[in-house]
Amino acid sequence: MGYRLGLQSHVLNMKLRKLIIFGMVGTLGTPAHYLTLILLVEAGGVAPVFATSVGSVVGALVNYFLNYHYTFKSSKAHLDSGPKFFSVAMSTGILNALLVYLGVDLLGMHYLLVQIGATILVFLANFVLNSAWTFREENAK
């Protein structure tokens, strides 16, 4: 029983470590997203929902390469992990746009306040999906 608890603790520590690194990587991808969003809205007069969608793509590009190399230290071929990552990014990008639409267009909230809440939810969804599917090694259980 002690061995099992120790193994469970080790697995939990590994997941927590990956979550922390994933968050650190996000500190680079998220500003790329937000900078794109703010520039498009404030300087370009673009609607927030479209601007955050473009920002999501920019952030996803940054996040893919950093997560591939640093968070998950993947050995998978980019032809395997890349499409999976961008499928997850597209799905959570749609979730992000929907949350911004609901908050800004339906509830009349400020776009940056809504985006902060959306970022937290999208961050967690991205971590779970990329851990379980995109970067999961074939021999992992």
Secondary structure, 3 states (H helix, E strand, C coil): CHHHHHHHHHHHHHHHHHHHHHHHHHHHHHHHHHHHHHHHHHHCCCCHHHHHHHHHHHHHHHHHHHHHHHHCCCCCCHHHHHHHHHHHHHHHHHHHHHHHHHHHHHCCCCHHHHHHHHHHHHHHHHHHHHHHHHCCCCCCC
